[in-house]
């Protein structure tokens, strides 16, 4: 199935493994590792796979984001960011709810799954979504030989070296941000309109209230304005 087709279904899975060898490093080493994770992730990024992921995500009818535990933060960021640019996105409360949602997937839907440490549920969700729902499967992982990649149509490898008891998420967050930005550029007209609506609802008195001006006195709070700049640069 071509990822450029409007009816493509997608599963985006973040699967990682833990290593605690670097526990006890100094704060300076910690920040150095965080920067290295981001740099290494983009130095090895497959641009064609990124393009395929962006087009599939943009053309999807509904995106189901599955994230639990340590990956919930990245999943929440991805889901809310896709909503801002007009991609209809739902975030279940956990893996159990996500499993129950599998039968509802259609050929035009997207499923985004995030998990850690080679969880068996990740492998099962990828396999079921591909076999039963006919979805295009995409895996983000810190290991190209992760079991979750075996059923995937597209794989993006993320650097996640850790300085503590859990894997670093800096590379994953940075990559999801790039995925959202690239997805926004696939349909810039929709992205502009959706970002403007989100900005009005959240920042102009409906949800968050009136924002305080920044020191420059320029209004930089509008997501629509920021997106307009990115589209212009592209």
C-alpha positions in Angstrom: 0.0 0.0 0.0 1.4 3.4 -1.0 1.8 5.8 1.9 0.7 8.6 -0.5 -2.8 7.2 -0.9 -5.5 9.1 0.8 -7.0 6.0 2.4 -3.8 4.8 4.0 -4.0 3.7 7.6 -0.9 4.1 9.8 0.4 2.8 13.0 3.3 4.8 14.5 5.0 2.8 17.3 7.7 4.1 19.6 9.4 1.0 21.0 12.5 1.3 23.1 14.8 -0.7 25.3 16.4 0.3 28.6 20.0 0.6 29.7 21.1 1.8 33.0 24.9 1.8 32.4 25.2 5.6 32.5 23.3 6.1 35.8 25.3 8.5 38.1 26.6 10.8 35.4 27.1 14.5 36.3 24.5 17.1 35.2 26.8 18.3 32.5 27.1 14.8 31.1 23.3 14.4 31.3 22.7 17.5 29.1 25.4 16.3 26.7 23.7 13.0 26.3 20.3 14.7 25.7 21.8 16.9 22.9 23.6 13.8 21.4 20.3 11.9 21.3 18.7 14.6 19.2 21.7 15.1 17.0 22.2 11.4 16.4 18.5 10.9 15.6 18.5 13.5 12.8 21.9 12.5 11.4 20.5 9.1 10.7 17.0 10.2 9.7 15.6 8.6 6.6 14.0 11.6 4.8 12.0 9.5 2.4 10.4 7.5 5.3 9.7 10.8 7.1 7.9 12.0 3.9 5.9 8.8 3.7 4.8 9.1 7.4 3.8 12.7 6.9 1.6 12.0 3.9 0.0 9.0 5.4 -0.8 11.0 8.6 -2.2 13.9 6.7 -4.5 11.8 4.5 -5.8 9.7 7.4 -9.5 10.0 8.4 -8.9 9.5 12.2 -5.7 9.0 14.1 -5.7 6.8 17.2 -2.7 7.5 19.5 -1.8 4.8 22.0 0.7 5.7 24.8 1.1 4.5 28.3 3.6 4.8 31.1 6.8 6.8 30.3 5.7 7.2 26.7 2.4 9.0 27.6 4.1 12.4 27.5 5.3 11.9 23.9 2.0 10.5 22.9 0.0 13.4 24.4 2.3 15.8 22.6 1.9 14.1 19.3 -1.9 13.8 19.6 -2.5 17.4 20.6 -0.1 18.7 18.0 -1.8 16.8 15.2 -5.2 18.2 16.4 -3.8 21.7 16.2 -3.1 21.2 12.5 -6.4 19.7 11.7 -5.7 15.9 11.9 -8.6 14.3 13.8 -6.8 12.5 16.6 -7.9 10.5 19.7 -5.8 9.5 22.7 -7.0 6.4 24.6 -6.3 6.2 28.3 -4.1 3.1 28.0 -3.2 -0.1 26.2 -6.4 -1.9 27.2 -8.6 0.8 25.7 -6.4 0.9 22.6 -6.8 -2.9 22.1 -10.6 -2.4 22.3 -10.3 0.3 19.6 -8.6 -2.0 17.1 -11.8 -3.4 15.7 -13.0 0.1 14.9 -10.1 0.9 12.6 -10.9 1.2 8.9 -8.7 1.5 5.8 -8.7 5.3 6.1 -7.6 5.5 9.7 -4.3 5.9 11.5 -3.1 4.3 14.6 -0.1 5.7 16.5 1.3 3.5 19.2 4.1 4.4 21.7 5.6 1.8 24.0 8.8 1.1 25.8 11.2 -1.8 26.5 10.0 -4.3 23.8 6.6 -4.7 25.3 4.8 -7.6 23.8 1.7 -5.5 23.4 3.5 -3.3 21.0 4.4 -6.2 18.7 0.8 -7.6 18.9 -0.8 -4.3 18.1 1.4 -3.8 15.1 0.7 -7.3 13.8 -3.1 -7.1 14.4 -3.4 -3.7 12.8 -1.6 -4.7 9.7 -3.2 -8.1 9.3 -6.8 -7.4 10.5 -7.3 -3.7 9.7 -5.0 -3.6 6.6 -3.1 -0.6 8.1 0.2 0.8 7.0 2.5 0.3 10.0 5.3 2.6 11.0 7.7 2.0 13.9 9.9 4.5 15.8 12.4 2.6 17.8 15.9 2.8 19.4 16.8 -0.5 17.8 16.4 -1.4 14.1 16.1 -5.1 15.2 13.3 -4.5 17.7 10.6 -7.2 17.4 8.1 -4.4 16.7 9.8 -3.6 13.4 9.3 -7.0 11.9 5.7 -6.3 11.0 6.3 -2.6 10.1 6.2 -1.1 6.6 8.3 1.9 7.7 10.9 2.2 10.4 12.6 5.3 11.9 15.4 4.8 14.4 15.7 7.1 17.4 18.7 7.6 19.7 17.6 7.1 23.3 20.7 6.7 25.4 19.9 7.2 29.1 21.6 8.8 32.1 19.0 7.5 34.5 16.8 4.4 35.2 14.6 5.2 32.1 15.4 5.8 28.5 15.8 9.4 27.3 12.8 10.7 25.4 14.5 13.8 24.0 15.1 12.1 20.6 11.5 10.8 20.4 10.0 14.2 21.3 12.2 16.0 18.7 11.3 13.5 16.0 7.5 13.7 16.7 7.8 17.5 16.5 9.4 17.1 13.0 6.7 14.6 12.0 3.9 17.0 13.0 5.7 20.0 11.2 6.1 18.0 8.0 2.5 16.7 8.2 1.3 20.3 8.4 3.0 21.2 5.2 1.3 18.4 3.2 -2.0 20.3 3.4 -1.0 23.9 4.4 -4.5 25.4 3.8 -6.1 23.0 6.3 -3.3 23.4 8.7 -3.6 27.2 8.6 -7.4 27.1 9.2 -7.2 24.5 12.0 -4.3 26.3 13.8 -6.3 29.6 13.6 -9.3 28.0 15.2 -7.2 26.3 17.9 -5.6 29.6 18.7 -8.9 31.4 19.0 -10.4 28.7 21.2 -7.4 28.3 23.5 -5.8 31.7 23.7 -8.4 34.3 23.1 -10.5 34.0 26.2 -12.3 30.7 25.8 -10.0 28.3 27.6 -6.8 29.8 28.7 -7.8 33.5 28.9 -6.0 36.5 27.4 -2.2 35.9 27.3 0.1 38.4 28.7 2.2 40.2 26.1 5.9 39.2 25.8 8.6 41.7 26.5 8.8 42.6 22.8 5.0 43.6 22.9 4.5 41.5 19.8 1.9 38.9 19.9 3.6 35.6 19.3 1.0 33.5 21.0 -0.9 32.5 17.9 -0.2 29.0 16.6 -1.6 30.2 13.3 1.1 32.9 13.1 3.9 30.5 13.9 2.6 27.9 11.4 2.3 30.7 8.7 6.0 31.4 9.2 7.0 27.8 8.8 4.9 27.4 5.6 6.4 30.5 4.2 9.9 29.3 4.8 9.1 26.0 3.2 
